[in-house]
Amino acid sequence: MTAVTEAPVTVPFGQSGPRTMYWVFPDRESTRARPMYQAEFWGAYEEVAESLGMRWVSVPPEAIAVDNLDHGAPRVLVNGELATPADSLFVTALYSLPYQSMDVFNQYATYAVLEQLGFYLPAPPRLSPVFNDKLATLLYFKDSPIPPIPTVRIGTGRDLGHKLHTEALARMTFPVIVKPTGWCAGWGICMARDAEDLRGILSLAQGGDTTMVCQPYLGDATTDYRVFVIDGEPVAVNHRIPRAGSYVANTGRGGNREFLPVPDELMAASRWFAEKTRVPFLCVDFLFDGERFWFSEVELDGVIGCPDHTSPAARAKQHELIAQRFHAYAKAHAAHLTEVSA
């Protein structure tokens, strides 16, 4: 007898659900970066959204205007087009790479306006400062069932030469991994093999007042497990592996990746993160040193990329995960509308 499996519960789009998903993203990408992002995930997001009967649109914060001349009846216009809480949702994860730093306040201010207007934001702005700072994330999840990677957080700025950070680093042993606390995609990650290396890295970070974290180097065998958690359930892993001679697994730094099932050890742990966070989609990153897992970070808008664009199976898996994510957003959007109308 052939086993019958129940179809996953889905939420309709279009007239019965959100018609447009706006991805609020600072518009500062170069002409080289945009085609790369389009090929890697933007295009897939657009294709999946269209297949579900909705639109996925990337817009900068300044594309959103609000007419509040009639108190109690505001109009939200995105590139001149009317958007309402019933037909639109906004993905509002914070972006703070160096060339986006001038956009940070505008992002937060725009998110606050959208929240006050009753829009559903699947990446809650209240969590942005927590998840955008690597140590704040580890502290927020201090009871994690997977131990957090030991971390020292230090500022750079004008007084770096006074070595006020020395005591905080007194128990750190080398080599150490040094990274900006609020960047992503592997950028800015360096290895300091001794105190002199560390001084040089911090002096460069000083040029941008960049706050840094120092973490122990876990060894050459270290790989990265990104667990996609959708609607509270861990559904897949993006396993990232550093290229030969590198200590950074991110694909932006040349790492390789593959889709894997979620390891048993990470299933219960990832559900714990989902319960703690209560959002429809998040990525939980774990480092594996060859013997044990370490909790590394959480992202509310982790990229769902394709490990191999020449593989139909890999592309199908990417699209499947994106569709699951969008359905989780639509389900949460419907629950939000029900709650605010009660």
Rosetta silent file (secondary structure, phi, psi, omega in degrees, C-alpha in Angstrom):
SEQUENCE: MTAVTEAPVTVPFGQSGPRTMYWVFPDRESTRARPMYQAEFWGAYEEVAESLGMRWVSVPPEAIAVDNLDHGAPRVLVNGELATPADSLFVTALYSLPYQSMDVFNQYATYAVLEQLGFYLPAPPRLSPVFNDKLATLLYFKDSPIPPIPTVRIGTGRDLGHKLHTEALARMTFPVIVKPTGWCAGWGICMARDAEDLRGILSLAQGGDTTMVCQPYLGDATTDYRVFVIDGEPVAVNHRIPRAGSYVANTGRGGNREFLPVPDELMAASRWFAEKTRVPFLCVDFLFDGERFWFSEVELDGVIGCPDHTSPAARAKQHELIAQRFHAYAKAHAAHLTEVSA
SCORE:     score description
SCORE:     0.000 S_00000001
   1 L     0.000  134.810  179.613    0.000    0.000    0.000 S_00000001
   2 L   -80.934  129.583  179.173    1.313    3.406   -0.902 S_00000001
   3 L   -68.457  139.569  178.801    1.645    5.778    2.017 S_00000001
   4 L  -107.061  124.729  178.314   -0.417    8.914    1.728 S_00000001
   5 L  -106.783  142.647  179.213    1.105   12.106    3.083 S_00000001
   6 L   -73.247  139.199  176.701   -0.906   15.171    3.880 S_00000001
   7 L   -69.071  144.700  178.812   -0.242   18.222    1.741 S_00000001
   8 L   -63.382  144.570  178.049    1.283   21.119    3.653 S_00000001
   9 L   -70.040  126.033  179.442   -1.168   23.761    4.824 S_00000001
  10 L  -120.171  163.596 -179.864   -0.823   26.814    2.626 S_00000001
  11 L  -117.027  131.876 -177.993   -2.275   30.281    2.740 S_00000001
  12 L   -68.066  151.547  176.858   -3.748   31.863   -0.393 S_00000001
  13 L  -110.772 -169.764  178.521   -2.185   34.928   -1.894 S_00000001
  14 H    71.346 -125.204 -174.051   -3.587   37.606   -4.157 S_00000001
  15 H   -69.828  -24.760 -178.674   -7.126   38.609   -3.271 S_00000001
  16 H   -97.996   -1.797 -178.114   -7.268   36.391   -0.153 S_00000001
  17 L  -152.769 -166.535 -179.000   -3.815   37.280    1.176 S_00000001
  18 L   -63.626  131.734  178.432   -0.958   39.720    0.687 S_00000001
  19 L   -87.785  -26.676 -176.295   -0.653   40.839   -2.924 S_00000001
  20 E  -137.221  135.100  172.711    2.761   42.448   -2.525 S_00000001
  21 E  -112.377  112.609  179.064    5.797   41.682   -0.407 S_00000001
  22 E   -94.664  123.177  176.218    8.092   44.685   -0.163 S_00000001
  23 E   -98.053  106.474 -174.486   11.706   43.909    0.738 S_00000001
  24 E   -82.505  113.884 -171.912   13.007   47.160    2.237 S_00000001
  25 L  -141.973  126.633  179.312   16.658   47.367    1.255 S_00000001
  26 L   -56.277  129.555 -172.748   18.995   50.397    1.059 S_00000001
  27 L   -87.844   70.112 -178.515   19.520   51.130   -2.617 S_00000001
  28 L  -128.035   20.033 -179.411   23.326   51.455   -2.608 S_00000001
  29 L   -77.689  149.405 -179.867   24.425   48.372   -4.556 S_00000001
  30 L   -79.456  168.547  178.049   26.874   48.781   -7.396 S_00000001
  31 L   -66.437  -19.451  175.464   26.139   47.945  -11.028 S_00000001
  32 L   -81.874  -38.652 -175.422   28.262   44.817  -10.514 S_00000001
  33 H   -71.961  -38.283 -175.002   26.483   43.679   -7.347 S_00000001
  34 H   -58.509  -49.323  178.094   22.926   44.005   -8.591 S_00000001
  35 H   -61.506  -34.144  178.586   23.171   41.385  -11.379 S_00000001
  36 H   -64.176  -46.718  178.589   24.925   39.037   -8.945 S_00000001
  37 H   -64.794  -38.196  179.627   22.126   39.360   -6.365 S_00000001
  38 H   -60.960  -43.556 -179.536   19.512   38.996   -9.092 S_00000001
  39 H   -71.719  -32.658 -173.602   21.042   35.728  -10.257 S_00000001
  40 H   -79.414  -47.417 -177.341   21.648   34.432   -6.739 S_00000001
  41 H  -148.907  -31.570 -179.397   18.308   35.042   -4.993 S_00000001
  42 H   -56.780  -46.007 -179.689   16.355   38.147   -6.064 S_00000001
  43 H   -60.942  -41.714  178.502   15.300   36.483   -9.303 S_00000001
  44 H   -64.659  -40.193  178.245   14.245   33.314   -7.487 S_00000001
  45 H   -60.645  -44.069 -179.427   12.235   35.360   -4.968 S_00000001
  46 H   -63.601  -43.875 -178.867   10.420   37.120   -7.806 S_00000001
  47 H   -63.070  -46.134 -178.443    9.725   33.835   -9.646 S_00000001
  48 H   -65.999  -43.541  178.759    8.374   32.058   -6.580 S_00000001
  49 H   -57.815  -45.412 -179.691    6.233   35.036   -5.575 S_00000001
  50 H   -62.312  -38.878  179.629    4.734   35.211   -9.056 S_00000001
  51 H   -66.258  -21.946  179.486    3.989   31.482   -8.988 S_00000001
  52 L   -94.275    0.283  177.895    2.090   32.049   -5.740 S_00000001
  53 L    85.640   26.461  178.718    0.014   34.877   -7.180 S_00000001
  54 L  -139.728 -179.432  177.786    1.801   37.793   -5.542 S_00000001
  55 E  -116.214  143.460  168.391    4.666   40.236   -6.162 S_00000001
  56 E  -114.376  122.814 -174.429    8.079   40.455   -4.514 S_00000001
  57 E  -133.769  130.053  174.142    9.566   43.934   -4.875 S_00000001
  58 E   -90.361  127.544  179.890   12.795   45.400   -3.516 S_00000001
  59 E  -136.954  144.364  173.906   12.422   49.046   -2.469 S_00000001
  60 L   -78.784  160.635 -179.717   14.675   51.475   -0.579 S_00000001
  61 H   -54.698  -37.009 -175.915   13.288   53.187    2.556 S_00000001
  62 H   -71.695   -7.496  176.135   12.937   56.484    0.719 S_00000001
  63 H   -77.055  -10.548 -175.410   10.483   54.882   -1.746 S_00000001
  64 E   -99.807  118.117  178.749    7.903   54.776    1.054 S_00000001
  65 E  -120.332  150.705 -177.966    5.842   57.959    1.529 S_00000001
  66 E  -129.790  126.815  174.167    2.932   58.559    3.909 S_00000001
  67 E   -99.745  105.563  179.805    0.034   60.991    3.488 S_00000001
  68 L  -116.054   32.598  179.215   -1.330   61.633    6.993 S_00000001
  69 L   -66.347  -34.792  175.966   -3.179   64.856    6.246 S_00000001
  70 L   -97.659  100.034 -175.495   -6.454   63.221    7.239 S_00000001
  71 L   -58.548  128.578 -178.428   -5.781   62.073   10.783 S_00000001
  72 L    93.887   -7.898  178.720   -6.949   58.490   11.220 S_00000001
  73 L  -136.843   59.873 -177.997   -6.955   57.773    7.506 S_00000001
  74 L   -71.072  152.158  174.176   -3.279   57.693    6.420 S_00000001
  75 E  -117.330  128.461  176.354   -2.259   56.625    2.940 S_00000001
  76 E  -103.700  126.728 -177.977    0.988   54.702    2.398 S_00000001
  77 E  -121.720  126.691  178.065    2.476   55.025   -1.056 S_00000001
  78 E  -111.876  112.235 -172.877    5.370   52.886   -2.311 S_00000001
  79 L    51.869   38.253  177.297    6.851   54.424   -5.434 S_00000001
  80 L    84.722   -3.322 -176.962    3.525   56.224   -5.764 S_00000001
  81 E  -102.311  134.177 -178.212    1.436   53.039   -5.457 S_00000001
  82 E   -66.717  134.226  175.600   -1.058   52.643   -2.600 S_00000001
  83 E  -128.383  137.169  178.915   -0.234   49.934   -0.048 S_00000001
  84 L  -123.985  158.351  177.195   -2.507   48.833    2.789 S_00000001
  85 L   -58.085  -26.217 -178.153   -1.958   46.504    5.770 S_00000001
  86 L   -77.241  -32.139 -173.655   -4.424   44.076    4.201 S_00000001
  87 L  -110.445   -2.498 -175.065   -2.701   43.705    0.850 S_00000001
  88 E  -139.701  147.895  168.441    0.985   44.335    1.633 S_00000001
  89 E  -133.274  157.379 -175.590    3.695   43.278    4.049 S_00000001
  90 E  -123.365  124.714  174.238    7.194   44.660    4.480 S_00000001
  91 E   -87.734  117.500 -167.416   10.348   42.644    5.164 S_00000001
  92 L  -125.946   44.596  172.725   12.365   44.998    7.359 S_00000001
  93 L   -67.226  145.310 -177.470   15.600   43.305    8.436 S_00000001
  94 L   -82.020  137.504  176.464   18.284   45.872    9.244 S_00000001
  95 L  -117.721  128.752 -172.612   21.267   46.261    6.878 S_00000001
  96 L  -142.622   35.505  170.786   24.419   47.897    8.211 S_00000001
  97 L   -64.524  163.212 -172.696   27.375   47.140    5.963 S_00000001
  98 H   -52.564  -42.016 -176.952   29.828   50.092    5.750 S_00000001
  99 H   -78.989   -1.545  176.375   28.269   51.600    2.631 S_00000001
 100 H  -108.510    1.805 -172.736   24.814   51.333    4.266 S_00000001
 101 H   -59.777  -35.273 -179.941   25.739   52.995    7.565 S_00000001
 102 H   -71.034   -9.901 -179.290   24.120   56.297    6.603 S_00000001
 103 H   -96.260   -6.269 -172.276   20.866   54.390    6.026 S_00000001
 104 H   -60.382  -50.284 -179.014   20.588   52.805    9.474 S_00000001
 105 H   -63.318  -41.990 -178.819   18.503   55.549   11.094 S_00000001
 106 H   -62.800  -36.124  175.907   16.287   55.906    8.024 S_00000001
 107 H   -62.732  -51.090 -178.718   15.635   52.155    8.083 S_00000001
 108 H   -60.197  -43.395 -178.606   14.672   52.213   11.761 S_00000001
 109 H   -63.674  -42.380  179.120   12.502   55.311   11.354 S_00000001
 110 H   -63.831  -41.310  179.963   10.684   53.826    8.360 S_00000001
 111 H   -63.541  -39.871  179.358   10.090   50.563   10.230 S_00000001
 112 H   -62.690  -41.668  178.423    8.647   52.479   13.191 S_00000001
 113 H   -62.580  -45.979 -178.808    6.236   54.336   10.904 S_00000001
 114 H   -62.643  -40.817  177.512    5.099   51.108    9.232 S_00000001
 115 H   -61.345  -45.625 -178.616    4.537   49.435   12.598 S_00000001
 116 H   -64.923  -24.848  179.707    2.455   52.365   13.850 S_00000001
 117 L   -85.946   -1.682  174.340    0.380   52.174   10.681 S_00000001
 118 L    91.194    9.983  178.641   -0.519   48.541   11.385 S_00000001
 119 L   -74.886  150.196  175.819    1.512   46.776    8.702 S_00000001
 120 E   -85.495  126.646  179.986    2.769   43.276    9.366 S_00000001
 121 L  -118.767  103.314 -175.065    6.568   43.128    9.561 S_00000001
 122 L   -67.713  -17.009  172.857    7.823   39.501    9.652 S_00000001
 123 L  -109.383   88.444 -170.476   11.288   40.653   10.785 S_00000001
 124 L   -57.650  127.937  179.602   10.283   42.633   13.912 S_00000001
 125 H   -57.106  -28.584 -179.536   12.279   45.873   14.275 S_00000001
 126 H   -63.253  -22.978 -179.790   12.537   45.289   18.044 S_00000001
 127 H   -92.559  -11.210 -175.808   14.814   42.328   17.292 S_00000001
 128 H   -58.955  -48.858 -179.627   17.021   44.141   14.779 S_00000001
 129 H   -66.239  -27.384  178.819   19.519   45.619   17.281 S_00000001
 130 H   -72.305  -47.518 -175.059   19.695   42.270   19.071 S_00000001
 131 H   -84.558  -11.750  179.463   20.301   40.160   15.980 S_00000001
 132 L   -89.526   -8.539  177.188   22.455   42.751   14.251 S_00000001
 133 L  -115.030  121.619 -171.054   25.069   42.671   17.024 S_00000001
 134 H   -61.862  -36.831  178.344   26.856   39.358   17.324 S_00000001
 135 H   -76.876  -39.135  177.137   27.327   39.502   21.087 S_00000001
 136 H   -56.534  -38.604  177.883   23.817   40.843   21.761 S_00000001
 137 H   -60.772  -48.067 -178.413   22.513   37.788   19.883 S_00000001
 138 H   -63.852  -35.374  179.240   24.526   35.378   22.043 S_00000001
 139 H   -72.539  -37.501  178.709   23.344   37.132   25.208 S_00000001
 140 H   -61.925  -37.763  179.385   19.702   37.099   24.113 S_00000001
 141 L  -103.457   43.070 -173.392   19.976   33.341   23.622 S_00000001
 142 L   -62.699  -22.829 -179.963   22.150   32.813   26.725 S_00000001
 143 L   -96.414   18.720 -178.073   20.284   29.594   27.609 S_00000001
 144 L   -51.913  135.995  177.564   20.858   28.067   24.176 S_00000001
 145 L   -68.155  -19.446  171.510   20.990   24.255   24.226 S_00000001
 146 L  -102.940  125.566 -173.864   24.038   24.528   21.941 S_00000001
 147 L   -61.590  137.818  177.231   26.786   26.515   23.725 S_00000001
 148 E   -71.472  148.451  178.280   27.486   29.965   22.284 S_00000001
 149 L   -67.930  132.057 -179.487   30.948   30.573   20.920 S_00000001
 150 L   -56.943  137.855 -170.568   33.037   32.510   23.497 S_00000001
 151 L  -143.576  139.115  169.465   33.152   36.186   22.511 S_00000001
 152 E  -119.200  128.562 -178.831   34.816   39.449   23.501 S_00000001
 153 E  -109.951  128.895 -179.637   33.244   42.657   22.132 S_00000001
 154 E  -138.816  145.029  173.403   35.319   45.841   21.882 S_00000001
 155 L   -86.006  164.280  176.047   34.891   49.268   20.327 S_00000001
 156 L  -114.332 -101.780  172.436   37.589   50.962   18.262 S_00000001
 157 L    67.207 -163.649 -167.229   37.159   54.700   17.606 S_00000001
 158 L   -66.809  -29.489 -174.211   39.239   57.665   18.769 S_00000001
 159 L   -97.844   16.329 -178.932   40.578   56.235   22.019 S_00000001
 160 H   -56.016  -38.585 -177.606   41.850   52.949   20.611 S_00000001
 161 H   -64.245  -16.714  177.926   45.448   54.057   21.198 S_00000001
 162 H   -82.119   -4.335  173.192   44.794   54.245   24.934 S_00000001
 163 L    58.066   39.097  178.996   44.363   50.440   24.916 S_00000001
 164 L   -69.521  -14.185 -179.323   41.262   50.496   27.085 S_00000001
 165 L   -86.614   -7.914 -171.509   40.290   47.163   25.558 S_00000001
 166 L   -57.759  -44.503 -176.988   43.403   45.342   26.820 S_00000001
 167 H   -65.388  -36.600  179.397   41.832   44.034   30.026 S_00000001
 168 H   -63.916  -27.906 -178.087   38.788   42.686   28.179 S_00000001
 169 H   -98.281    6.459 -171.647   41.122   40.638   25.970 S_00000001
 170 L   -60.640  -31.755 -176.928   43.445   39.521   28.790 S_00000001
 171 L   -97.266    2.468 -179.930   42.148   35.928   28.820 S_00000001
 172 L   -78.203  133.879  176.984   41.924   35.524   25.035 S_00000001
 173 L  -108.731  150.990 -176.946   44.427   33.091   23.523 S_00000001
 174 L   -95.658  155.700    0.997   45.651   33.181   19.934 S_00000001
 175 L   -76.827  157.018  177.816   44.867   32.625   17.162 S_00000001
 176 E  -128.271  151.003  171.974   41.547   34.488   17.262 S_00000001
 177 E   -93.106  129.843 -178.588   38.910   35.302   14.689 S_00000001
 178 E  -118.888  128.846 -176.590   38.158   39.033   14.573 S_00000001
 179 E  -146.793  149.868  173.328   35.007   40.302   12.867 S_00000001
 180 E   -63.537  139.080 -173.869   32.786   43.400   12.755 S_00000001
 181 L   -74.436  -20.060 -175.927   29.858   42.850   15.066 S_00000001
 182 L  -120.794   17.288  177.959   27.216   44.186   12.663 S_00000001
 183 L   -97.084  179.632 -178.435   28.368   43.084    9.206 S_00000001
 184 L  -146.309 -179.697  174.837   27.321   40.039    7.215 S_00000001
 185 L    63.834   17.013  177.973   28.297   37.726    4.331 S_00000001
 186 L    84.748   -1.777 -176.220   31.704   37.016    5.828 S_00000001
 187 L   -74.665  139.668  178.167   33.059   40.491    5.127 S_00000001
 188 L    85.981   -3.392 -179.082   35.599   41.911    7.521 S_00000001
 189 L   -77.348  127.338 -178.898   36.451   38.555    9.113 S_00000001
 190 E  -132.605  160.869  172.062   40.175   38.268    9.846 S_00000001
 191 E  -110.840  129.590  173.988   42.459   35.961   11.766 S_00000001
 192 E  -106.290  116.537 -177.869   44.879   37.418   14.320 S_00000001
 193 L   -87.146  -15.499  176.939   47.667   34.972   15.046 S_00000001
 194 L  -157.934  179.344 -176.605   49.220   37.159   17.739 S_00000001
 195 H   -62.410  -33.146 -179.608   48.784   40.478   19.550 S_00000001
 196 H   -68.079  -41.426  173.841   50.534   42.392   16.782 S_00000001
 197 H   -57.214  -45.061 -177.241   48.091   41.052   14.178 S_00000001
 198 H   -63.113  -42.466  178.676   45.215   42.076   16.430 S_00000001
 199 H   -60.144  -41.153  179.440   46.566   45.597   16.876 S_00000001
 200 H   -64.913  -42.665  179.575   46.805   46.002   13.114 S_00000001
 201 H   -64.212  -44.839 -179.259   43.252   44.761   12.523 S_00000001
 202 H   -65.982  -33.804  179.547   41.812   47.008   15.232 S_00000001
 203 H   -67.555  -33.674  175.175   43.686   50.013   13.891 S_00000001
 204 H   -70.088  -41.254  178.149   42.053   49.502   10.490 S_00000001
 205 H   -62.216  -29.352  179.468   38.632   49.087   12.141 S_00000001
 206 H   -59.031  -31.258 -178.218   39.288   52.379   13.931 S_00000001
 207 L   -60.533  -24.058  178.647   39.026   54.169   10.588 S_00000001
 208 L  -119.963   17.694 -176.987   35.298   53.471   10.549 S_00000001
 209 L    50.197   40.436 -174.225   34.587   53.372   14.300 S_00000001
 210 L   -86.569  121.286  175.744   33.733   49.720   13.722 S_00000001
 211 L   -74.052  137.175 -173.524   32.884   47.677   16.799 S_00000001
 212 E  -122.793  155.596  168.844   34.570   44.263   16.672 S_00000001
 213 E  -120.027  147.167  176.097   34.217   40.870   18.308 S_00000001
 214 E  -117.031  131.345 -178.643   37.046   38.426   18.978 S_00000001
 215 E  -135.915  149.494 -179.649   36.324   34.700   19.090 S_00000001
 216 E   -63.930  142.812  174.369   38.588   31.648   19.389 S_00000001
 217 L   -76.628  124.700 -173.333   39.631   30.002   16.146 S_00000001
 218 L   -87.631   -4.951  175.799   38.043   26.559   16.195 S_00000001
 219 L   115.219  165.568 -175.023   40.460   24.952   13.754 S_00000001
 220 L   -65.851  -20.772 -177.257   40.913   24.119   10.083 S_00000001
 221 L   -86.656    3.027 -173.489   38.079   21.568   10.101 S_00000001
 222 L   -69.629  130.334  173.757   35.445   24.156   11.064 S_00000001
 223 E  -127.297  170.637 -172.878   32.354   24.352    8.855 S_00000001
 224 E  -119.688  129.942  177.015   29.123   26.331    9.154 S_00000001
 225 E  -112.432  110.463  174.350   25.600   24.899    9.429 S_00000001
 226 E   -97.995  115.054 -179.895   22.840   27.394    8.647 S_00000001
 227 E   -94.303  123.056  173.873   19.483   25.950    9.689 S_00000001
 228 E   -83.855  119.351  179.990   16.426   27.348    7.904 S_00000001
 229 E  -112.929  114.271 -174.199   13.576   27.498   10.433 S_00000001
 230 E  -122.229  123.528 -178.271   10.193   28.102    8.801 S_00000001
 231 L    54.261   40.003  175.937    6.962   28.453   10.754 S_00000001
 232 L    85.139   -2.589 -174.645    8.744   27.106   13.829 S_00000001
 233 E  -119.285  128.263  174.396   10.145   24.005   12.163 S_00000001
 234 E   -68.568  122.771 -172.012   13.766   23.338   11.074 S_00000001
 235 E  -115.418  -22.387 -178.564   13.414   22.276    7.432 S_00000001
 236 E  -168.108  164.622  176.507   16.894   22.235    5.872 S_00000001
 237 E  -121.747  137.549  165.827   20.547   23.122    6.339 S_00000001
 238 E  -100.146  103.155 -177.242   22.805   25.206    4.143 S_00000001
 239 E   -87.710  120.053 -175.776   26.163   23.583    4.929 S_00000001
 240 E  -112.746  131.581 -172.096   28.992   26.024    4.195 S_00000001
 241 E  -125.799  126.147 -179.989   32.575   24.845    3.836 S_00000001
 242 L   -62.558  146.728  172.321   35.660   27.103    3.584 S_00000001
 243 L   -69.098  163.907 -177.367   37.757   26.805    0.452 S_00000001
 244 L   -56.790  129.769  177.883   41.220   25.315    0.856 S_00000001
 245 L    86.033   -1.244 -178.839   43.453   27.620    2.901 S_00000001
 246 L  -107.549  160.045  176.817   40.587   29.809    4.136 S_00000001
 247 L  -118.039   11.170 -179.072   39.022   30.142    7.579 S_00000001
 248 L  -120.849  125.119 -175.114   35.751   31.730    6.413 S_00000001
 249 L   -87.303  -15.809 -176.047   32.912   29.511    5.174 S_00000001
 250 L   -58.402  142.804 -179.618   30.696   32.243    3.659 S_00000001
 251 H   -65.410  -27.577  176.814   30.241   31.996   -0.084 S_00000001
 252 H   -63.317  -18.391  177.770   31.110   35.691   -0.364 S_00000001
 253 H  -108.986   17.887  174.413   34.611   34.681    0.709 S_00000001
 254 L    94.806    7.065 -179.860   34.836   31.729   -1.672 S_00000001
 255 L   -72.253  160.099  175.261   33.277   29.001    0.468 S_00000001
 256 E  -100.185  163.326 -177.966   31.314   26.079   -0.941 S_00000001
 257 E  -150.422  160.467  178.690   27.825   25.075    0.142 S_00000001
 258 E  -156.525  150.025  173.284   25.279   22.301   -0.089 S_00000001
 259 E   -82.493  133.033  177.438   21.744   21.603    1.078 S_00000001
 260 E  -133.758  157.732  168.985   21.592   18.934    3.789 S_00000001
 261 L   -65.658  158.483 -179.849   18.912   17.518    6.088 S_00000001
 262 L   -73.948  123.669  177.013   18.954   19.003    9.579 S_00000001
 263 L   -59.699  147.111 -177.527   21.221   16.910   11.875 S_00000001
 264 H   -54.062  -40.452 -176.794   19.377   15.343   14.809 S_00000001
 265 H   -62.662  -26.512 -177.178   21.461   17.332   17.297 S_00000001
 266 H   -96.103   -9.927 -178.365   20.294   20.593   15.741 S_00000001
 267 H   -63.832  -57.685 -177.639   16.594   19.749   15.375 S_00000001
 268 H   -64.151  -38.836 -179.877   15.574   20.256   18.996 S_00000001
 269 H   -62.425  -43.560 -178.539   17.977   23.177   19.390 S_00000001
 270 H   -67.090  -34.767  175.351   16.565   24.972   16.351 S_00000001
 271 H   -64.993  -35.107  176.879   13.018   24.480   17.625 S_00000001
 272 H   -61.835  -43.000  177.978   14.144   26.091   20.880 S_00000001
 273 H   -63.784  -39.740  179.352   15.344   29.147   18.920 S_00000001
 274 H   -62.463  -43.594 -179.991   12.043   29.245   17.042 S_00000001
 275 H   -65.086  -38.798 -179.759   10.052   29.195   20.292 S_00000001
 276 H   -68.139  -34.417 -173.059   12.249   31.902   21.779 S_00000001
 277 H   -93.765  -41.449  178.948   11.952   34.152   18.713 S_00000001
 278 L    55.871   56.095  173.153    8.411   33.426   17.446 S_00000001
 279 L  -127.150  158.532 -175.347    8.830   34.686   13.910 S_00000001
 280 L   -71.993  -21.816 -178.536    7.758   32.915   10.688 S_00000001
 281 E  -149.404  133.426  170.940   11.299   32.635    9.280 S_00000001
 282 E  -155.535  159.579  174.731   14.791   32.737   10.713 S_00000001
 283 E  -115.932  130.848  177.233   18.205   31.260   10.086 S_00000001
 284 E  -113.751  123.924 -176.641   20.234   29.880   12.985 S_00000001
 285 E  -101.664  131.215  175.805   23.973   29.484   12.348 S_00000001
 286 E  -124.731  141.824  172.857   26.092   26.873   14.095 S_00000001
 287 E   -99.688  138.013  177.614   29.814   26.246   13.748 S_00000001
 288 E  -118.191  119.471 -174.374   31.052   22.652   13.780 S_00000001
 289 L   -91.492    9.764 -176.995   34.691   22.194   14.761 S_00000001
 290 L   103.530  -17.730 -179.688   34.856   18.529   13.779 S_00000001
 291 L  -130.078  -35.811 -175.787   33.707   17.309   17.192 S_00000001
 292 L  -146.106  159.760  176.969   31.001   19.617   18.529 S_00000001
 293 E   -93.147  149.662  173.510   28.604   22.372   17.512 S_00000001
 294 E  -129.409  137.082  174.865   28.782   25.991   18.685 S_00000001
 295 E   -74.859  130.212 -174.585   25.961   28.542   18.398 S_00000001
 296 E  -111.751  -56.912 -176.981   27.158   31.451   16.240 S_00000001
 297 E  -166.479  173.614  179.293   24.365   33.841   15.194 S_00000001
 298 E  -132.072  140.540  175.041   20.772   34.351   14.010 S_00000001
 299 E  -128.697  137.693  178.440   19.464   36.162   10.926 S_00000001
 300 L   -89.770  -11.481  178.906   15.867   37.166   10.251 S_00000001
 301 L  -138.213   45.297  178.081   16.441   37.570    6.508 S_00000001
 302 L   -61.756  138.314 -177.321   19.096   34.975    5.744 S_00000001
 303 L   -65.853  135.605  169.523   19.540   34.471    2.030 S_00000001
 304 L  -102.169   89.752 -179.092   18.056   31.342    0.473 S_00000001
 305 L   -94.722  179.791 -179.851   20.568   30.894   -2.311 S_00000001
 306 L  -111.180  120.029 -178.990   21.196   28.028   -4.707 S_00000001
 307 L   -62.879  -29.919 -176.795   24.328   25.936   -4.065 S_00000001
 308 L  -148.347  102.868 -176.267   24.572   24.865   -7.714 S_00000001
 309 L   -70.911  -11.107  176.212   22.714   26.765  -10.417 S_00000001
 310 L   -87.864   -6.619 -176.720   23.470   23.995  -12.938 S_00000001
 311 L  -101.440  116.165  176.352   21.583   21.453  -10.799 S_00000001
 312 H   -58.405  -35.969 -179.376   17.804   21.210  -11.321 S_00000001
 313 H   -65.988  -41.594  179.468   17.514   19.499   -7.935 S_00000001
 314 H   -66.425  -42.023  178.723   19.334   22.322   -6.148 S_00000001
 315 H   -64.645  -39.093  179.463   17.235   24.970   -7.891 S_00000001
 316 H   -64.634  -40.287  178.893   14.058   23.067   -7.035 S_00000001
 317 H   -65.472  -40.962  176.970   15.092   22.873   -3.378 S_00000001
 318 H   -58.542  -48.797 -178.123   15.826   26.605   -3.324 S_00000001
 319 H   -64.834  -37.092  178.279   12.398   27.396   -4.767 S_00000001
 320 H   -61.915  -45.169 -179.635   10.724   24.975   -2.354 S_00000001
 321 H   -66.442  -39.896  178.152   12.297   26.684    0.663 S_00000001
 322 H   -62.825  -43.143  179.339   11.404   30.154   -0.649 S_00000001
 323 H   -62.867  -41.513  177.245    7.789   29.072   -1.178 S_00000001
 324 H   -61.158  -42.190  179.122    7.643   27.668    2.364 S_00000001
 325 H   -61.757  -46.829 -177.536    9.032   30.933    3.689 S_00000001
 326 H   -66.119  -37.548  176.747    6.506   33.041    1.783 S_00000001
 327 H   -64.423  -38.510  177.056    3.616   30.843    2.913 S_00000001
 328 H   -63.549  -38.724  176.187    4.774   31.251    6.525 S_00000001
 329 H   -61.987  -45.107 -177.591    4.801   35.011    6.011 S_00000001
 330 H   -65.368  -38.366  178.235    1.273   34.920    4.589 S_00000001
 331 H   -63.098  -45.258  179.387    0.022   32.788    7.469 S_00000001
 332 H   -67.999  -34.681  177.812    1.513   35.194   10.033 S_00000001
 333 H   -62.495  -43.762  179.051    0.170   38.167    8.049 S_00000001
 334 H   -63.698  -41.423  178.849   -3.354   36.726    8.249 S_00000001
 335 H   -64.373  -37.773  178.344   -2.995   36.130   11.991 S_00000001
 336 H   -63.002  -44.987 -179.689   -1.786   39.709   12.444 S_00000001
 337 H   -63.577  -38.517  177.643   -4.798   41.137   10.629 S_00000001
 338 H   -63.615  -40.956 -178.088   -7.117   39.003   12.740 S_00000001
 339 H   -66.736  -44.093 -176.436   -5.433   40.193   15.935 S_00000001
 340 H   -72.994  -22.932 -179.096   -5.546   43.910   15.093 S_00000001
 341 H   -89.191  -10.739 -177.405   -9.187   43.715   14.016 S_00000001
 342 L   -69.821    0.000    0.000  -10.297   41.868   17.178 S_00000001
